[in-house]
Amino acid sequence: MNKCQEPDAENPQVRWVDVIPTVQDGKEMFFIRDPEGISEGSLLVSREVLFLISLMDGTRGIRDLQEEYMKASGSPVHAEQISSVIGAMDKNYLLSNKRYEEHIRSIKEEYGSRPCRESFLSGKSYPTEEKELRTFLAEMLKEERQTGGGSVQGLIVPHIDYSRGAAVYKEIYKYLPDADDLLIVILGTCHRMTPHMWNISLKDFATPLGVAKNVRELGAVIRQDVSLKDCVEEWSHRNEHSIELQLPIIQFLLKERNFQILPILTGSLHECIVDGKSLDEDGLPELIAGLRRLLKKHNGPTLLIAAADLAHIGSQFGDSYRLDSVTLGESSRKDKELLTRITEVDARGFFEEVKREGDRRRICGLAPIYFLLSLLAGSRGEMVRYDQWTDGASSVSFAGLVFYK
């Protein structure tokens, strides 16, 4: 029996997907992509097919979909066409049904049993071969390291791809401490839904440059800490890029130094922006206090990193306004206001600046930057470099900052 004829697919329900507009041969088209990476490929569909897919909410069968489509568009659609779309979605695990549930259960169990998170971006965002990757990083990071004006406690770095963020990566990673037994806590944006506000991985992370070891004795402490024990969550890390992009750079620069990592993917503070929820609710202060307790148990130096970009504006992110020099200039000006709060190590002030504009520019580094500033209260921040990438239709901004004791 054809998959799209199974009982649980008769009323197809689309999972949460990313929809990315594009132009093919002068025609508006859309990529449908799985943000969880269960299906690594993308479906390219027309606006008409995208509308049909949007009707697949689990309450409509094929005949209902035909009627709704006809009512909205005035054009007929054949049952075979709908079945074909359902089949393609099902094949790519983009429908919420028994087939998807069985598949996701299987791969979650397999991933959970691994002691090491394998590289997800190797061969996509950076070279697969060690020698080639070292050559690439040597070219990107060729400037001399700097020590700055004090003991470095933290960094804010981009998590945009290397090709667009190279200038900032190059400047900010000059300040990476060259120390043995360094514990590096990396707070990174998670670009999909997460079960917790903090999602801690206790796995080692592999890249073509070797294995970055996770905390050892401290892992047991985390599992017993009253605030952190429920935050251990591995699945969110499987294909998230914000933390992984930092690791080849750190491995390359620290060379033979011994270091450990503690990767933490952050959830969203959106409810605090739009619903008025307090930053003192849902155990957020307790998370910060729990990490402070943990860091005191480490006998060596520590470094906090927020892997965080700033504004995301333009057509790729759903904006309909024109992205001209005036718009880019205004967004840059607002970024500078945020960066002022950041250099002042003013966590609340930074959050309030984002809240004041309703996060209309989608500051995707909001949560990791807020938590970093909270943890670094009392330190001194310095701006290193700011950049604003654009292709004329969309734009992402990002910056590098260093924090001293």
N, C-alpha and C positions, 0 to 999 in steps of 0.2 A: 504494500500500500504506500502511496506517495506520502512523504512527510507532511505536506500541507493538508492532507485529508485526515490526519490523526485527530481524535476528539479534542485534545487540548490546543490544537492549532486552528480549529474551525472558527473560533473567535480570536484572531491573532492579537497579541498584546506586545507592542514594541518596548524593548528595554530602553533605559536612559542612553541616548546616543549623542555624539557630537555631529552637528551639521555645519559644514564649511562651504561657503559659496565659492564658485570658481567660474571661469569662462573657458569653454571648449569650442573651437572653430566659430568664435563669435557668438555663441549661444550660452545663456546663463544656465549653469548646471550646479549640482551640489554633491559634495562628498559626504557620505554617511559613514562615520567612523566609531568604532567601539572604544570608549575612553578607558575601559578596563584592560584592553589588549587581549581579550579572549580570542577575538578574531583580529589578526594583524593587518588584514587587507581592508580596503575601503570600497564601498559601493558608490558608483557615479550615477546619479539619477537626475531627471528633469524636474522642473518645478511641479508639473502635474503629478508625477510619481511621488514626489515628496509630500504633496498634499494628501494623496491616497494613503501613504504610510502614516501621516499624522492622525488619520481616522482610526487607526488600528489600536484601540485602547482596551481591548479585551471584551467589549460589550457588543461588537458587531460581527456578524457572519458575512460571507461573501455577498449575499443578496443585499444585506443592509449597507455594505460598503458601496455597492453599485448605486443604490438609491441616494445615499448621502452625497456621493461624488456627482451624480447627475443633478441633484438639487442645487449644489453649490456652483458647479461649473457650466451647467447647461449642455454638457457633452456626455455621451454614453461611454461606458467602459465595460469590456467583455469580462465574463467570469474567468476565462482562461488567462487574461492579462493580470487580473488580481491574484490568481493562483500562482502565476509565475513570479510576481513580486514577493508574495508570501514565501515561496520556495527559496528565493534568493536570500531573503532575510533570515530564514530558518537555517539555511546552509551555513551562514556566517555567524550563527549563534546570537542574532540580534533580536530574537523574540524571547519573551519570558514564557517558557513552557517546560515540559518534562525533559525534553532533550537537552535544553540548556542547563537545567538544574542538575541533571546527572553528570553532565560534562564539567560544570563548575565545581561540583562536589569532588570529583575525581582529581582535578588539577590542584585544588586547594589542599587536599590531603597529601598529594605528591610534593607540592611546594613546601608545606609545613614540615615534612620529614627531612628536608635538606638542611645541613648545617650552614650552608653558604648560599648567599644570594648571587647568582651568576649575573654577569653584565647583560643588561637589556639593550643598551645603546651601542654596544660594540658593532661596528660595521654599518651603523646608521648615523650616529652623531660624531663618531671618531673612529680612527683606524682599528682594525681587528688585530693586526700584527704588532707585537711589542716594539720591534725596531722602528717601524713606520710611525707608531704613536709617539715614541720618544723623539723622533726627528720633528714631528709636527709640534709637539709641546715645546721643544727647544727653540723653535722659530717663534712661537707665540709668546713665550716667556723669557725672551733673550736678555732683558734688562737685568742689572745687578739687583740683588736683594737689599732691602733697607731695614734698619732697626728703629727708626723714628725717635720720638722724644720720650720714651718710657717703656714700661713693661706692657706688651700687647695682651689685652684681655679678650678682645673680640673683633670680628670682621663682619661687615655686610658685603656680600658678593652677589653677582648676577646668577640666575639659573637659565638664562637664555642660551641658545646654542652657541658653540664656540665661534662660528663664522661671523655672527652678528655682534657678539659680546667681547671679542678678542681684546679690544683696546682697554676695556675696564678690567677684564680678568688679568691682563698683563700688569696693570698698575697696582691693583689691590693685593694680588698674591705676593708682591714684593715684601709685604709685611707679615707673611706667615712665619711664626717663630721657628727658629732652627734649634730645636731642643729635643733631647731624649726623653722618653717616657711621657710624651705629651698626650693628654686626653683631649680629643677634639669632639665636642658636642655640636652636631650639625642639625639646626632647625630648618626644615625645608617645607615649602608650600606643597600640599597635595592637591593636584588638579582634578580630583574627583571626590565623591562623597566618602567620608571616613566614619568609622564607628565611634571614634573618640576625638576629643579636642587634641590630645597628644597621642600619637601612634608610634610606639617605640619598637625598633627592631633590635633583637639580640643576636642576629646572624652576622657572620663575617660577610664582607662584600668583595666580590672578585672583579677585577678589571684585567685587561691584557698586561698590565704592569705587575700583577700579582694579587695577593689577598690582603685586604685591609682588615686587620683583626678587630673584632668588637671587644667591648669591655669584658673582662674575665670575672674576677671576684665581685666586681660591682654588679654584674648581671644578677647574681643571687640576692644582692641587697635590693635591687629594683623589684624583684619578685616578692620581696617581703615588706617593702615600704608601703605604708598605709595610703599614700597619695599616688604612687606610681605603679603599683602592682597590677592594677586593672588596665593600664595603658599599653601593655605589651601586645602588639598586634602586627603580625608579619605581612599579611596579604596586601595591605595598602602599599607596601614598598616594592612589590614585584616588578612593576613597570614604570614607576614614577621617576622622572628625570632630574628633579631639582637637587637631590642629594648626590645621585650618581655622577653628575657632571663635575662635582668638586673633587672626586676621589682620584682620578688620574693625575690631576694637577698637584694634589697634596702628595701622592706617592712619588711623582717625578721630582718635586722640590725637596722632599725630606730624605730621598735616596735611601741610605742605610739606617737612618734614624728609627728607633723604636717608637711607635705611636699606636694608640687605640682610638676607635671611633665609637660614638654613641649616636646613631641616626634617629631623629625624631621628626616625623611628618605631622604637620599641624592641620587641624580642621579649620573651619570657617568661623569668623567672628561676625558673620552677616546679621545674625539676630540682634547683636548689640548695636548694629548700624541702623537697621530699619524698624525693629520692634521695641527699642528702648531697653533691652535687657542690660543689666549692669555687668560691668567687667568683674565685679566681685561675686557674681553668681556662678553656679555650676562648677564650683571647686577650682576656678582658675588661679586664685592666690595660693591654694594648697599645692597645685602642680608646681608653681614657681618655688615654693618653700621646699617641696620634696626634692627638686633638682639641686637646690642649694645644699641641702643635707647630703646628697649623694656626692657632690663635688668636694665637700670637705673630707670625705673618706679616701679621696685619691691622694697619694703621697707625692705625686709629681706635678708639673705645671699643667694648666688647663687652658683651653681656648674655646670660646663660643663663636659659632659661625651661623649667620642667617643667610640661607640661600634664597634670595628674594628679589624679584623684579618689581617695578613700580607700575606706571600706567599702561593700560591696554585699551586703545581707542581705534576707531575706524570700522570699515565694513566687515573685516574678518571677525570682529567682536560684536557685530549687530548694530553698529551706529549707522544712521541714515544721513547724517550731516557730511558736508564736504570737508575733507582733510587737507586744508590749505595751510600756507605759512602762518596765517593768523591763528588758526586753531592749534597748530603745533606749538607756536610761541606761547599761547595761553596755557597749554598743558605743561610746558616747560616751566613757566612761572609758578604754577601750582605745585609742581614737583619741588621747586626750590623752597617753597614754604614748608613742605613736608621734611625736606632735608635739614632745614634749620632746626625743627623740633628734634630730629634724629641726632644731629651733632650736639644738641643740648642734653642728650640722653633723657629726654622727656617722653616717657612711654605714653602717658595719658594725653599729653599735648599732641603727640603724633596721631593717636587714635582719634581725638576730637577734630583734628584737621580733616581727616578722611571722612568722618561722620558728617561734618559740616557740609560737604559737597555731596552727601548721599552715596559716596563711593561710586559716583557715575563714571569715573575713569578706571574702575576695576583695578585697584591696587592689589595685585595678587600676592604681594609680599606682606600684606597687612598683619597677619597673625604671627609669622616668624619674627618680623621686625619688632612688633609689640612685645613679644615674650623676651627677645634678646635685650631690648632696652630695659625691661623690668628686671632682668637678671643682672644687668650691668649698672644698675643705679649707683651713682656716685663716681663713675668713671668719667673719662674725658674723651669726646668724640671729635674726629677730624674727617672732613671730606677729602677724598683722594681723586675721584673722577666720576663724572656724570656723562651719560650718553643717551641719545634718543634715536632709535632706529626707525626708519619709515621706508615703505616702498611706494609712497604716494597715495595709497588707499587705506593703509593701516599703520599703526605705530605702537612700539613697545619702548618704554624708557627703563633705565636701570642705572645703578650707581655702585661705587665701591667706597666704603667707609671703614676707618680703623678706630679702635677704642683702646685707650690706655688706662692703666691703674691710677 
